[in-house]
Amino acid sequence: MLRHNRHLLALFAAGLLITALAVLSLWQGIGPHGETGDGKTQEGVTPGFLDVAQDAGIRFRMTFLRGEQGEQFKINLYDHGCGVAVADFDRDGFDDVYFLNQLGPNALYRNRGDGTFVDVTRKAGVSLEDRVCVGATFADFDNDGFPDLYVTSTRGGNVLFRNMGDGTFKDVTKPAGLTLVGHSQTAVFFDFDNDGWLDLFVTNTAKWTTQDFVAAGKYYTGVVDIYDLARSPKEYNVLYRNNRDGTFSDVTERAGMKGRGWGGDVAVFDYDEDGQMDLLVTSMFGRSQLYRNNGNGTFSDVTMKALGPTSFGSIGAKVFDFNNDGRLDLCIVDMHSDMWAPDDAKRQAIRPHEKVRYRHLNGALDNFDPERFRAREQDAADLFQIRYNEVIFGNTLFKNLGNGRFVEVGEQAGLETFWPWGIATGDFDNDGHEDVFLPSGMGFPYFYWENKLLMNQGDGRFVDRAGREGIEPPRLGPFLAEKIGGKDAARSSRCAAVADFRTVGRLDIVTNNFNDMPYYFRNQFPKNDYIAFRLTGTRSNRDAIGALVLLRIGKEIMLRQVQGAGGYLSQSSRILHCGLGTGRTIDRVEIRWPSGCRQMIDQPAINQLHSIIEPKTPSA
């Protein structure tokens, strides 16, 4: 029986509310790691990143729904914000950026080629200001060479835009058979049947909105508290097969891909290396699901066999080779398990314990009030039907051992953090090891919490360098210029994408922030060597989504995969980037195309982008 103490459980679910004043002392002039806020550290060393969003011409602002957030804060998924997607939509060789919005138009920014941008939303016809938008992904679904665009929404109807090749897009949702209306999150294109055409997978959550429609904001009101949210009727994921004629067919039931409800993010990869693309789907309230592609149009849930317990309140997921062993590892970040913070312990309950992973959802509370911990934990177990043997309360990193086997090493790797939403990866300092960026924080009415830049040390460990490398504190300060309800409103990020926007061999980061302007972190790390690849499929899907590039450097193997959307409401560049450090040469590059074709390139030139077209023959 649930204890009907809404006050306590609301605190559990929405996080710890501390006044901004309590944290402001951290940010008066000098940040937590010795930054001065002017782009340099106290030692005068230029950091690795500098936020240049406004200077680069990015004027977009994600606007929240004041009836749901702000002074009217409710515990529902409107606080998850909106996404960001990167692609070269006009095929001029430079990646562009698309930001999504809740209230007001989305924004498509064309890259001028020098890392500055111009707003082309109106001309392109992709503003969609008549609905609450959530996530987006670019993909060439019709193999005509131009990236098309799919957008998810909250009860406004998802949309498929066909790229017309002249800078404009056409809404082809109805003729394509994709008229899904629900509480959608991530959409990802991938070729599940290896026929050379991209299929579509869409995650959905639950019916957490009411029938009360607010015409002025063009949205349905959301539920108010954690009880109503948890009890919302579940919605299920949808898998569409590409019919190769501009239309799609719903094959969810036959494929066994409905899932368990509360779907969030998707990571697509061939976890067992059998030539078929598999899917990892995160769950906001329960275990994630790893689905094995059986190769016959069906999928099987192999989570416990392959991974074991997974993050309980997971939001974002990403696959990348963190240890350069030539296998794709899996990282899942857990936002909702961080809602345990006891209200009476204030900040001391978080900062010293940020890296601690507890065995119970309210584990930290046991340090301060064991009796209340037991009561809260029982409430949580009842409300979310927690199966403790299937979940981990915190971020997880699954190291790929080969043959479809993984071991969880998140704590040892130093990847446990507080309040992470999404995840983006890339070798930001070009030292040969992929790093991790975690957009984090809750925003108003909660205290400020930093984004994380977890730099890969090359020995299986990650160390946060957000302060030292210019990510923190925010260039314009940790709080918005305008107050909400007379109180300071903390900034917070929801998702992030990575791309070499200036084609200079260094990866930049762009975020979409909650009720705020984006960050565009321009990479200014010292120059190291790199190599990059732009792949085009012929027998495989034209976007080459799912293709693998293996770099062999002596006994070391670097692995990169062409990915669609992923990381939570985000899509990074499809161009594969590999940092090399200095003084290294590549012995051989092997490209494994989704069609099964394997292509070898001996001693490719470094410090340049290679455009590779899939051979017509199975091997080359």
Number of C-alpha atoms within 10 A of each C-alpha: 7 13 14 10 10 12 9 16 22 18 18 25 20 22 22 25 18 16 17 19 11 11 15 14 12 15 18 13 13 15 20 16 16 16 25 20 21 14 21 18 20 15 9 10 12 18 21 21 23 25 23 17 21 15 11 17 15 21 15 22 21 23 19 22 20 13 14 20 18 19 14 13 18 20 21 22 17 22 20 17 25 32 33 31 31 27 25 20 29 20 14 12 14 21 27 26 25 28 28 32 29 27 22 20 23 24 27 28 21 24 24 16 15 12 22 19 22 15 18 16 19 13 12 17 16 22 21 20 17 14 23 28 31 27 30 29 28 31 29 21 30 21 18 12 17 22 25 23 24 22 23 32 26 26 19 20 19 25 24 25 20 23 26 15 15 10 15 18 20 15 16 17 18 12 12 18 15 20 14 18 15 21 26 30 28 30 31 28 26 29 24 30 19 19 15 22 23 29 24 22 21 23 29 27 24 20 19 23 23 12 9 10 13 11 8 7 19 18 22 20 20 22 21 17 18 20 18 15 18 18 13 17 14 16 21 21 23 22 25 21 21 25 14 15 9 13 18 18 15 16 16 20 11 12 18 16 21 19 21 20 20 29 31 28 31 32 25 28 28 18 28 19 14 14 18 22 24 23 22 24 26 33 27 22 24 25 26 33 22 25 22 24 23 16 15 10 14 18 20 15 18 15 18 16 12 19 21 18 20 30 28 30 28 33 31 33 29 27 27 23 21 32 24 22 17 21 23 27 24 23 25 33 33 29 26 26 29 24 20 25 24 26 16 14 15 15 18 12 19 19 12 9 15 15 16 17 19 14 13 21 28 25 21 23 23 15 12 14 13 13 10 15 21 16 14 23 21 18 20 20 15 13 18 13 13 19 12 16 11 17 22 24 26 32 30 27 27 21 23 24 13 15 11 16 15 19 15 19 17 22 17 12 17 20 25 23 25 28 25 31 29 30 28 28 24 29 21 29 24 25 20 23 24 27 23 24 25 28 25 25 24 26 25 27 24 20 26 25 23 24 26 23 25 20 22 25 16 15 10 16 18 22 16 18 17 23 22 23 24 28 25 27 27 20 16 12 16 26 21 18 12 10 13 14 11 8 15 23 24 25 27 31 29 28 34 32 31 24 26 22 29 19 17 15 24 26 28 22 25 25 25 31 27 28 28 18 20 26 22 24 20 23 24 18 17 11 14 17 21 24 20 19 18 18 24 20 21 17 21 25 27 24 29 30 27 26 24 23 25 21 24 20 16 11 7 13 19 23 24 26 24 22 26 25 31 28 29 33 35 34 30 29 26 25 22 22 26 29 25 23 15 13 7 12 15 18 14 17 20 17 25 21 28 25 22 17 18 19 18 14 13 11 14 15 12 17 16 16 18 16 11 13 13 23 17 12 11 13 14 13
